[in-house]
Amino acid sequence: MVAIASGADVSASATIGSGSKIWHLAQIREDAVLGENCIIGRGAYIGTGVRLGRNVKVQNHALVYEPAVLGDGVFIGPAVVLTNDTYPRSVTPDGELKTADDWDAVGVTIDEGASIGARAVCVAPVHIGRWAMVAAGAVVTKDVPPFALVAGVPARRIRWVGRAGEPLERVGDEWRCPRTGARYIENGDELTELADD
């Protein structure tokens, strides 16, 4: 079952997965695809052809412009913006109003389990790795590796985080999650989750 608030604007050509909830004043554009159990908050915008995996949460007033692709379990905080135009202009060099044919949309890709904090901006075509975390108010202009915590303007890696979202602790040659005990190994600018023994 899908729950759509009476004030939401959902295109007839959008695909909405079972168990999803779309709140008041949210807009879901043509050919957007939402997986099962997604939650779209008040006033959020999901652009034409955007693809959301299962269990994605898009909080109030977030703007997810096409052609963004969000993996399973992604969290988009309040007022986040995922852009889609590398060189935005309202008009052509001749001063004519631009149309959809005058530009090529580029999207933000966010992998499984990643979280984007409130009012962060991800400038397309960045790629946010699995289980990464973008701090509130950050401006992401470069790809973010899996399990990285990035913050600032422009965003830079300040810590590693685990699947629980908590900063990892250094234990010898490994990193460990204080909540789950999961272990990770760092290799340069990448972190790899180790299999359980």
Buried (B, 14 or more C-beta within 10 A) or exposed (E): EBEBBEEBEBBEEBBBBEBBBBBEBBBBBEBBBBBBBBBBBBBBBBBBBBBBBBBBBBBBBBBBBBBBBBBBBBBBBBBBBBBBBEEEEEEEEEEEEEEEEEBEBBBBBBBBBBBBBBBBBBBBBBBBBBBBBBBBBBBBEEEBBBBBBBBEEEBBBEBBBBBEBBBBEEEEEEBBBEEEEBBBEBEEEEBEBEEEE
